[in-house]
Amino acid sequence: MLEETLRRGLEAMRLPCSDEQLHLFRVYYDLLEEKNRVMNLTAISGEDESATKHFLDSAAPLMKFSLAGKCVVDVGSGAGFPGLPLRILEPGMRLTLLDAQQKRVGFLSEACAALGFGDVQCVHARAEEITAMREQFDFALARAVARLSILAELCLPFVKVGGAFLALKGPAVTEELAEAQRAVASLGAAVEEVFEYAVPGEELQHNIVVLRKIAPTPSRYPRRFAQIKKSPL
């Protein structure tokens, strides 16, 4: 059952969760399952799989960082991961969900309405093309979007100096880190740490790569996506 899997998992992660928050996860899950039949939002379905691979994994940044009162952007949010589970668990964060596909942003807006999250911004835009939100956020987040060398150029421009980009990654992060070193430095950041964590109910180790913003990102970045993809920094 969704609620029991979440309750046990969050307890193992030492993250508090009230009955009301569990109810919000249920509302989110039911809407996701309904819309996924016609929109193909995620390949993962079922209560246990969704609770473990989507909701608990998305909650992992709270094991390391306090997001209360922080401005957070979820880049390439898709079906709302990790942003919406984090917002359920930390009502005090100020969240923006960003995605390039209008149908996904439509779903995100509907989900926020169902959850009562009138303060969450849902933005339809390509990350490399939107300039109004440049260096406005304490944290940028991305989960399962692209390799780190590409993600860094898409996400770090959103982060203010002193903030951080948190990239949620699987176990094979060492190679990505090595190839992204030049990009990270060029974009005004430094690798602060790689936070390893386990998702209750899964055997694989997971990682959050923490890129701390130490200087403004040069104005020439980000480049057009075709150029980023063809020639990563």
C-alpha positions in Angstrom: 0.0 0.0 0.0 1.3 3.4 -0.9 0.9 5.0 2.5 2.5 2.2 4.4 5.5 2.0 2.0 6.0 5.8 2.3 5.6 5.8 6.1 8.2 3.0 6.5 10.5 4.5 4.0 10.5 8.0 5.3 11.0 6.8 8.8 14.0 4.9 7.6 15.3 8.1 6.0 14.6 9.9 9.2 12.2 12.3 7.5 9.0 13.3 9.3 5.6 12.8 7.5 2.2 13.6 8.8 -1.1 11.9 8.0 -2.0 15.0 5.9 1.2 14.7 3.9 0.5 11.0 3.3 -2.9 12.0 2.0 -1.3 14.5 -0.4 0.9 11.8 -1.7 -2.2 9.7 -2.3 -3.9 12.6 -4.2 -0.8 13.0 -6.3 -0.4 9.3 -7.0 -4.1 8.9 -8.0 -3.9 11.8 -10.4 -0.6 10.6 -11.9 -2.0 7.1 -12.5 -5.1 8.6 -14.1 -3.2 10.9 -16.4 -0.5 8.5 -17.2 -2.9 6.3 -19.1 -3.3 8.9 -21.8 -0.1 11.1 -21.4 2.8 8.6 -20.9 4.2 10.7 -18.0 6.2 7.9 -16.5 7.1 4.2 -17.1 6.8 3.5 -13.4 3.4 2.6 -12.1 1.8 0.8 -9.1 1.7 1.9 -5.5 4.9 0.3 -4.2 7.0 1.1 -7.3 5.8 4.7 -7.3 6.3 5.2 -3.6 9.9 3.8 -3.7 11.3 4.9 -7.1 9.5 8.3 -7.4 8.4 9.6 -4.0 11.1 8.3 -1.7 13.9 9.0 -4.1 12.7 12.5 -4.7 12.6 13.1 -0.9 16.4 12.4 -0.6 17.7 16.0 -0.7 15.9 16.6 2.6 18.2 14.1 4.2 21.0 16.6 3.6 19.6 20.0 3.1 16.9 22.2 4.7 14.7 23.7 2.0 12.5 25.7 4.4 12.2 29.3 3.1 14.4 28.5 0.1 13.7 29.3 -3.6 14.0 26.1 -5.5 13.7 25.3 -9.3 13.1 21.8 -10.5 14.6 21.8 -14.1 13.0 19.3 -16.5 10.4 18.5 -13.9 8.4 16.1 -16.1 5.7 14.5 -13.9 6.9 16.6 -11.0 10.0 14.8 -9.7 11.7 15.6 -7.4 9.9 19.0 -6.9 6.4 18.0 -5.8 7.3 15.3 -3.3 9.8 17.8 -1.8 7.1 20.4 -1.6 4.7 18.0 0.1 7.3 17.2 2.8 8.6 20.8 3.1 5.6 23.3 2.8 8.0 26.2 3.5 9.9 26.0 0.3 9.2 28.3 -2.6 9.1 26.0 -5.7 9.2 26.6 -9.4 8.6 23.6 -11.8 10.1 24.1 -15.2 9.5 21.9 -18.3 9.8 22.3 -22.0 6.7 20.3 -22.9 3.4 22.1 -22.6 1.4 18.9 -21.8 3.6 18.2 -18.9 3.3 21.7 -17.6 -0.4 21.3 -17.9 -0.3 18.2 -15.8 1.9 20.0 -13.2 -0.6 22.8 -13.0 -3.4 20.4 -12.5 -1.5 18.5 -9.8 -0.6 21.7 -8.0 -4.3 22.7 -8.0 -5.3 19.2 -6.7 -2.7 19.4 -3.9 -3.6 23.0 -2.9 -0.2 24.4 -3.9 -1.3 27.8 -5.2 2.1 29.2 -4.5 4.0 26.8 -6.8 5.0 28.2 -10.2 4.7 26.0 -13.3 6.7 27.4 -16.2 6.6 26.2 -19.8 10.1 27.0 -21.2 13.4 25.5 -22.3 15.9 25.9 -19.6 18.6 27.3 -21.9 16.2 30.0 -23.3 14.7 31.5 -20.2 16.6 34.5 -18.9 14.2 36.1 -16.4 15.0 33.5 -13.7 18.8 33.7 -14.0 20.6 33.5 -10.7 17.3 33.8 -8.7 17.4 30.4 -6.8 19.0 29.0 -3.7 18.8 25.5 -5.2 18.3 24.1 -8.7 17.3 20.4 -8.8 17.3 17.9 -11.7 16.6 14.1 -11.6 17.2 11.7 -14.5 17.4 14.4 -17.2 20.8 14.2 -18.8 24.5 13.7 -18.2 26.1 16.0 -15.7 28.2 17.9 -18.2 25.0 18.9 -20.0 22.9 19.4 -16.9 25.5 21.7 -15.3 25.1 24.2 -18.2 21.3 24.0 -18.1 20.9 24.3 -14.4 23.8 26.4 -12.8 22.7 29.7 -14.5 19.6 29.6 -12.4 21.5 29.4 -9.1 22.6 32.5 -7.2 26.1 32.8 -5.9 26.3 30.8 -2.6 23.5 28.4 -3.7 23.8 25.0 -5.1 22.7 22.7 -7.9 21.7 19.3 -6.7 21.8 16.6 -9.4 20.1 13.3 -8.4 22.0 10.5 -9.9 22.3 6.7 -9.8 25.3 4.6 -8.8 27.5 5.2 -11.8 28.3 8.9 -11.2 32.2 8.8 -11.1 32.6 8.9 -14.9 30.0 11.7 -15.2 31.8 13.7 -12.6 35.1 13.4 -14.3 33.8 14.5 -17.7 32.0 17.5 -16.1 34.9 19.0 -14.2 35.7 21.6 -16.9 32.0 22.5 -17.3 31.5 23.0 -13.6 34.5 25.3 -13.3 33.6 27.3 -16.4 30.1 27.9 -15.1 31.2 29.4 -11.8 30.8 26.3 -9.5 32.8 23.7 -7.7 32.0 20.1 -6.7 31.2 20.4 -3.0 30.5 16.7 -2.4 28.8 13.6 -3.6 26.1 12.6 -1.1 25.4 8.8 -1.2 22.1 7.6 0.0 19.9 4.5 -0.1 16.3 4.4 -1.0 14.4 2.0 1.3 13.2 -0.9 -0.7 16.0 -0.6 -3.4 19.4 -2.2 -3.5 21.1 0.3 -5.8 23.1 3.1 -4.2 22.0 6.6 -5.2 23.9 9.9 -5.2 23.3 13.6 -5.1 26.1 15.6 -6.7 26.3 18.9 -5.0 27.7 21.7 -7.2 28.2 24.9 -5.1 27.9 28.2 -7.0 31.0 30.3 -6.1 30.9 32.9 -8.8 28.4 34.3 -11.4 27.9 32.2 -14.5 29.4 34.0 -17.5 26.7 35.6 -19.6 27.6 33.5 -22.7 26.1 30.4 -20.9 23.9 28.6 -21.4 24.4 28.1 -25.1 21.7 26.8 -27.5 20.8 23.2 -26.6 22.0 21.8 -29.9 25.5 23.3 -29.2 25.4 22.1 -25.5 24.6 18.6 -26.7 27.1 18.5 -29.5 30.0 20.1 -27.6 29.6 19.8 -23.8 32.0 22.1 -22.0 
